[in-house]
Amino acid sequence: MAGTLSVQKIQGLATSATPTTVEISSGHKLTGAAGSIFAPGQIIQIVRTTPATTSSVTLASSPPNMIEFSADNRTTITPKFATSLLRLNFSALVSGQNNSAIMSFKFYDQTNNSNVGFSSLGTGSSRTFCNASFRNKDYDANDRVHLNMTAYQAASNTTARTYSVYGMIESGQTIYMNMTTTDNNGCSYAPPVFTIEEIAQ
């Protein structure tokens, strides 16, 4: 017979100095809506964006100006708790067209017009903030690496916010994302994946 038990706290009986474990028998489970079961370090929710159709995306933006690769990568999350930590991860195939220009990338909060994981830079430097950066020049225009970029941000509130991915390349060259220039079965493509996790604190 189903019933409802309303309590403020459940704890195991203390048979010694250490309380016992509260056990749930095999075949039974504890369930709840997203965010209803809370423990520090626990992932409360995960949202992700992977475009249904993968297309070639190019970008040519010189430092210090970063621009958005594609609105298709935008990902929105509404935190369950203001105290949570958000972990952003973006994964994509990136090609620098076999030039030696430095490529830099960052997450950008479209809702609040701010960078993610930003820290101030000491005086006497003109470096541009980013969450990931590399250069690759190996063989030809189909040289590529797989970008895997991560940053953290405090939720601060439970208001929905949308994040995107921005980039730039030194010397006004062109970056290719998702695939390279040559169209044959030896040149692969990879759908980008943007994931945001809300982590309880």
N, C-alpha and C positions, 0 to 999 in steps of 0.2 A: 504494500500500500504506500503510495507516494505521499510525502508530507513536506512541510517547510520548517526548518530549524533556524531560528534567529538568535545569533550570539555575537558578542563583541570580540571574543578571542578563543582560540583552541590551542591547547598545549598538552604535551604528553605528561603522564604521571611521573613524578621524580622519585625513582627508587633509590637514587644515590645523589651525589652532588651534581650529576649531569642529568638533565631531563631525558626521558626516552623519546624515541622517534614516533611520530604519529604516522601510522601505516594505513594504506588503502589496499584492500585485498585484491588479489589477482582477478581480473575480469571486470573490475570496477574502475571508474576514472573520475577525476575532478575536472569539471568543465566550467567555462564562463565566457562572457563576451570579451572582445578585445580590450585589454587594459584592466580587466576585472581581477586578474590574478597577478599580483605585484611582488617582486623581490629584487633587490639591488643587483644589477648586472644582467638581469633578464631582458631578452628582446620582447618588447611589448607589441610592436607591429612592424611589418616590412611592406614597403611600396616599391614598385619597380616600373620602369618604362623600357620597352623594346619595340621599336617601330615594326609594324606588320610587314612592311616592304623595305628592304635595305637598298639604299641608293648611294651613289657616289656624292660625297659632300666635300667641297673645297673651301679653303679660306686663305686669304692673302691680307694679313694685317701686320704692320710693322710696329715694333716697340715704341712707346709703352702702351699703345692702344690695343686692347684685346676686344674681340667681337665674338658674338654668338655663332657657333657652328650651324646649328639647326634648331628651330623651335620644336621639332619632332622629339628632341631629347629632353624637353622640359618635364619635370617630375614634381608633383604636388603632394605634400603631406600635412595632415592636421594632427599635431601631437596630442596624446591623451593626457599628458601631465606636463605642467610648466617646468618641473624639476628634471625632466629627462635630458639625455644627451642624444644628439642625432649623429649617426655615422653615414656619410655619403661616400659611395663608391661608383666610379665610372670606368667601364672597360670598353675599349674600341681598338680596331686596327688603324694605325696611323702611318702615313708615308710622307717623307720629306722630299721626294722626287730626286733622290741621290745628290742633294746639295749639302753643303756643310753648315747651313744656317741653323741656329739654335731655335728650337720650338719650345714654347711655354704654354701651359694650360691652367685653368682655374675653374672652380665652382663659383656661381654667382646667384645670389638671392634676388630674383626678379621682383618679388613682392616688396622687399625692404631696401632695394637698391644698395646692396652691400656684399662684400666678399665673404667667403667662408674660411674659417681657420686663419684669419688675418692676424698678424702681429706687426707692431711698428718697427721700422728699420732705424738703426743708429745713424747719427749724422755723418756727413761726408761720403755718402754713397747714393748713386742714382739707379740702383738695381730695381727691377720691376717685380712686384709680388706675384707669386704663382703657387699652385698646389702640386705641380709636377712640371718637369722640364727635361729635355734631352736633345741630342743631335744624332743623326745617323746618315752616313755616306759609305756604302759598302760596295755596290756593284753597278746598278743602273737605276732607272726611274721607278722600278718596282720594288726597291728596297722598302722594307716596312718593319715596324716594331709593334708590340701590343701594349698600348697605354693602359695602365691600371692605377687609377688615381683615387686617393682616399683623403678625407678631411673630416673633422669633428666640429660640431657647433652646439652650444647649449640651446635647448628649446625656448627657454625664457617665458613662454606663454603657450596657450593652446589655440592660437590663431593659425589658420591654414596659410602656408607659404609655398611658393613655387621656385624651384632651383633649375639652373641650366648650366651648360658647359661652354666656356669661352676659350679662345686661344689667339696666339700671335706667332709670327715667324720672323726671325731676323732678316734684314736686307730685302724685305718686300717679296720674298719668294712665295711659293704656294704649298699649302699642306693638303694632302688628301686624307680623308677619313672614310672608314668602312671598306675601302678597296683601293687598289692602285690603278695605274693608267691602262695597262694591257688587258684586253678582254679575251682570255683563253682559259682552258680548264687547268692550267698550271698556276694561274694567278687567282688566288682565293679571295673571297670576301667574308666578312664577319659582321653579323648584326651587333650594333652597340647595345650595351646593357647599363642602365642607370638605376642603382638601388639605394634606397634610404631606409635605415633601420632606426627605430626609436628604442633606446636602451634605458631601463629604469636605473635611477641613482638613489 
